[in-house]
Amino acid sequence: MIESYQKDCQRRVDSALETLFMPPRAELERLFRAMRYSVMNGGKRVRPLLVYAGCQALQGDLGQADGAACAVELIHAYSLVHDDLPAMDDDDLRRGQPTTHKAFDEACAILAGDALQALAFEALSQPSGNPADPTLRLEMFAQLARAAGAAGMVGGQAIDLESVGRRLDQQALETMHRHKTGALIEASVRLGALASGKADALRLEALQTYARAIGLAFQVQDDILDVESDTTTLGKTQGKDQAHDKPTYPALLGLPAAKAYALELRDQAHAALAGFGEAAEPLRQLANFIVERRS
């Protein structure tokens, strides 16, 4: 079921994303090629899927979630472009292809990432594909800005870089990952719920609990795959966390305990959805997918 849902949502968001990469001037053609390469060159589209599933859980119109689905994928893509740079993780491979700074050059990759970040907010500002209520859209802007900035993803990356070679306890490791990985995943679910126009405080709180659990589970599984998988399957360099002496859940807890923790977080996510009906089934299936995926 999740495979069919994933394909449908991927087609939907990819169709919307494709419309955003038309250069307004001939001089900008290379920049826009780099932007498009960074976004459309594969990817599971987990964050857009969570936007659509969050909207569907509240029986909203998915047409009002297209802008948010594009926005979270653009933010995610920009973060990958910058994370792969020599000054950050210094990686040559992403999604089985050369990273953007290898396919183009370092300066072009930095500018492409900058432009993708700005384009995310432009996608959220469009009259089509977003809720008509300006107050609701303003709240969605604020949610995305917080998740993407120093209080969220960027802050988490800063902590990550400062943690290389250090041994963190589990609380410190979770703080880092709730920022670096979890913040945008949590925002994806919340943006989808807000886009429905039917979110109340009680259901938003339940969805927030769900999203916090899967946001952390996603990172735990990433750490497990960095140990167990291979470069071809992952589409990125396997074993780089260990090579860079980064703190991870398998290193801290041991591999069996890390796997058990991922399953515990999945169960927490399912429990948070107890009050939702069949419309939340895609969210339940996505929680399973996050801890079962092999790439």
C-alpha positions in Angstrom: 0.0 0.0 0.0 2.8 2.4 0.9 4.5 1.8 -2.4 1.5 2.9 -4.4 0.9 5.9 -2.1 4.6 6.9 -2.4 4.5 6.8 -6.2 1.3 8.8 -6.3 2.7 11.5 -4.0 6.1 11.5 -5.8 4.4 12.1 -9.1 2.3 14.9 -7.6 5.1 16.8 -6.0 7.6 16.2 -8.8 5.0 17.7 -11.3 4.7 20.7 -9.1 8.5 21.0 -8.6 9.2 20.9 -12.3 7.4 24.1 -12.8 9.8 26.0 -10.5 13.0 25.5 -12.5 12.5 27.7 -15.5 15.3 30.3 -15.6 13.9 33.9 -16.1 17.1 34.9 -18.0 19.5 33.1 -20.3 22.4 34.1 -18.0 20.8 32.1 -15.2 20.5 28.8 -17.1 23.5 27.1 -15.4 22.3 28.1 -12.0 18.9 26.7 -12.6 20.3 23.5 -14.1 22.3 23.1 -10.8 19.1 23.7 -8.8 17.1 21.3 -10.8 19.9 18.7 -10.6 20.0 19.0 -6.8 16.2 18.4 -6.5 15.1 16.2 -9.3 18.1 13.8 -9.3 16.3 11.0 -7.3 15.2 10.9 -3.7 12.4 9.2 -1.8 10.4 12.4 -1.2 9.7 11.3 2.4 9.1 14.9 3.6 6.5 15.7 0.9 4.9 12.4 1.6 4.5 13.4 5.2 3.0 16.7 4.2 0.4 15.0 2.1 -0.3 12.3 4.7 -0.6 14.9 7.4 -3.2 16.8 5.3 -5.0 13.5 4.5 -5.2 12.5 8.1 -7.4 15.5 8.7 -9.4 14.8 5.5 -8.0 18.0 3.8 -7.7 18.8 0.1 -4.3 17.7 -1.1 -4.4 20.5 -3.6 -3.9 22.9 -0.7 -0.7 21.0 0.4 1.3 21.1 -2.9 3.1 24.3 -1.9 4.1 22.9 1.4 5.2 19.6 -0.2 7.4 21.5 -2.6 8.8 23.8 0.1 10.0 21.0 2.4 11.7 19.1 -0.4 13.4 22.3 -1.6 14.7 23.0 2.0 15.8 19.4 2.3 17.6 19.5 -1.1 19.3 22.8 -0.2 20.5 21.3 3.1 22.0 18.3 1.2 23.8 20.5 -1.3 25.5 22.5 1.5 26.1 19.4 3.8 28.0 17.7 0.9 30.4 20.7 0.5 34.1 20.3 1.3 33.7 22.6 4.3 31.0 20.4 5.7 30.8 16.6 5.1 33.0 16.7 2.0 31.1 14.0 0.1 31.3 13.2 -3.6 28.2 11.0 -4.0 24.5 11.7 -3.4 21.6 9.7 -4.6 24.0 7.6 -6.6 25.2 10.6 -8.6 28.0 13.1 -8.2 27.2 15.7 -5.6 26.2 19.2 -6.9 29.6 20.7 -6.2 31.2 17.8 -8.2 28.7 18.0 -11.1 29.1 21.8 -11.3 31.5 23.5 -9.0 31.7 24.6 -5.4 30.6 28.2 -5.9 27.7 27.2 -8.1 26.6 24.6 -5.5 26.6 27.2 -2.8 24.5 29.6 -4.9 22.1 26.7 -5.9 21.6 25.9 -2.3 20.9 29.5 -1.4 18.5 29.8 -4.3 16.6 26.6 -3.3 16.1 27.9 0.2 14.6 31.1 -1.1 12.5 29.1 -3.6 11.0 27.1 -0.8 9.3 30.2 0.6 8.3 31.3 -2.8 6.5 28.0 -3.3 4.7 28.5 -0.1 3.6 32.0 -1.1 1.9 31.1 -4.4 -1.9 31.5 -4.5 -2.4 28.0 -6.0 -1.4 24.9 -4.1 -1.8 26.6 -0.7 -4.6 27.5 1.7 -6.4 30.7 0.8 -6.5 31.9 4.4 -3.6 34.4 4.8 -3.3 33.9 8.6 -2.9 30.2 8.1 -0.3 30.7 5.4 1.6 33.1 7.6 1.7 30.4 10.3 3.0 27.9 7.8 5.8 30.4 6.8 6.8 30.7 10.5 6.8 26.9 11.0 9.0 26.3 8.0 11.4 29.2 8.9 11.8 27.8 12.5 12.4 24.3 11.3 15.0 25.3 8.7 16.9 27.9 10.7 19.2 28.1 13.7 16.5 26.8 16.0 16.1 23.7 13.8 18.0 22.1 10.9 20.9 24.6 10.6 21.4 24.6 14.4 21.6 20.8 14.3 24.2 20.8 11.6 26.3 23.3 13.7 26.1 21.0 16.7 27.0 18.0 14.4 30.1 19.7 13.2 31.2 20.6 16.7 30.6 17.1 17.9 33.1 15.3 15.6 35.5 13.3 17.6 33.5 13.8 20.8 31.5 11.2 22.7 27.9 12.4 23.3 25.5 10.9 25.7 22.1 9.8 24.4 20.4 13.0 25.5 22.9 15.2 23.7 22.8 13.0 20.6 19.0 13.2 20.5 19.1 17.0 20.9 21.4 17.2 17.9 19.2 15.0 15.8 15.9 16.5 16.8 17.3 19.7 15.3 19.3 18.4 12.3 16.9 15.8 11.0 13.8 15.9 13.1 12.9 19.5 12.8 12.1 19.4 9.1 10.3 16.1 9.4 8.1 17.5 12.3 7.4 20.6 10.2 6.4 18.4 7.2 3.6 16.7 9.2 2.5 20.0 10.8 2.5 21.9 7.5 0.3 19.2 6.0 -2.1 19.4 8.9 -2.2 23.2 8.7 -2.8 23.0 4.9 -5.9 21.0 5.5 -7.5 24.0 7.2 -9.1 21.5 9.7 -6.4 21.3 12.4 -7.3 21.9 16.0 -5.0 22.0 19.0 -5.7 18.5 20.2 -5.0 16.8 16.9 -2.0 19.0 16.2 -0.5 17.9 19.5 -1.1 14.2 18.6 0.5 14.7 15.2 3.4 16.6 16.8 4.0 13.5 19.1 3.9 11.3 16.0 6.3 13.5 14.1 8.8 13.7 16.9 9.0 10.0 17.1 9.5 9.3 13.4 11.9 12.3 13.1 14.2 10.6 15.6 13.5 7.1 14.2 14.6 8.3 10.7 18.0 9.3 12.1 18.5 6.2 14.1 17.8 4.1 11.0 20.2 6.3 9.0 22.9 5.5 11.5 22.1 1.8 11.3 22.3 1.8 7.5 25.6 3.6 7.6 26.9 0.5 9.4 24.9 -2.2 7.6 24.3 -1.1 4.1 26.6 -0.4 1.1 27.4 2.7 -1.0 25.5 1.4 -4.0 22.3 0.7 -2.1 22.5 4.0 -0.1 23.4 6.1 -3.0 25.9 7.9 -0.8 29.2 7.0 0.8 28.7 4.2 3.3 30.7 4.2 6.5 31.4 7.9 6.5 30.1 8.5 10.0 32.6 6.1 11.4 35.3 7.5 9.1 34.7 11.0 10.3 34.4 9.9 13.9 30.9 11.2 14.3 28.7 10.2 17.3 25.9 7.7 16.2 23.3 5.5 17.9 25.0 2.2 17.0 28.3 3.6 18.4 26.6 4.7 21.6 24.0 2.0 22.2 25.4 -0.9 20.1 23.7 -2.1 16.9 21.1 -4.4 18.4 20.0 -1.8 20.9 19.9 0.9 18.2 17.6 -1.3 16.1 15.3 -1.9 19.1 15.2 1.8 19.8 14.1 2.5 16.2 11.2 0.0 16.7 10.3 1.6 20.0 10.1 5.0 18.3 7.9 3.5 15.5 5.5 2.1 18.2 5.4 5.6 19.9 4.4 7.1 16.5 1.6 4.5 16.1 0.3 5.1 19.6 0.1 8.9 18.9 -2.3 8.2 16.0 -4.7 6.1 18.2 -7.4 8.7 18.0 -7.3 9.0 14.2 -9.2 6.8 11.8 -8.5 5.2 8.5 -7.5 8.6 7.0 -4.3 8.5 9.0 -3.2 5.1 7.6 -0.6 6.6 5.3 1.1 8.1 8.4 1.1 4.7 10.0 2.6 3.1 7.0 5.2 5.8 6.7 6.3 5.2 10.3 6.8 1.5 9.3 8.7 2.5 6.1 11.1 4.8 7.9 12.4 2.0 10.2 12.3 -0.7 7.5 13.9 1.1 4.6 17.3 -0.1 3.3 18.5 3.2 1.8 
